[in-house]
């Protein structure tokens, strides 16, 4: 009889350890996924103002260049000089920078959405585990609680 009780107790302790470790692993996966969201939000926070500043600089430079060209056209009476000036006029880049800005913003938002999906998937797995038998017994015993999904409000 004592041997049976000892075996049952040993199996219960072993199950507790295995289930506890699996819940800790899943909780860590959720925290890792949350960290991924934070990384992408920081990327957006750092990247977008830098890109906007770069585009503004190009725009100001090109605006100055266009203003000077217009003034030169007015001051020149010789048509040939105006054509020569126009032919040597540099290619404007601000349009490409605006496109790059839009691409970077779109890419960043895609990364944030993907990170959110990974977080929510891991949170769902964890939440399902702590509500399933027999893991819910171990979860209750060790204080594991349900994790909220990441939703944009």
Buried (B, 14 or more C-beta within 10 A) or exposed (E): EEEEEEEEEEEEEEBBEEBBEBBEEBBEBBEEBBEBBEEBBEBBEEBBEEBEEBBEEBBEEBEEEEEEBEEEEEEEEEEEEBEEBEEEEEEBBBEEBBEBBEEBBEEBEEBBEEBBEBBBBBBEEBBEBBEEEEBBBBBEEEEBEEBEEBEEE
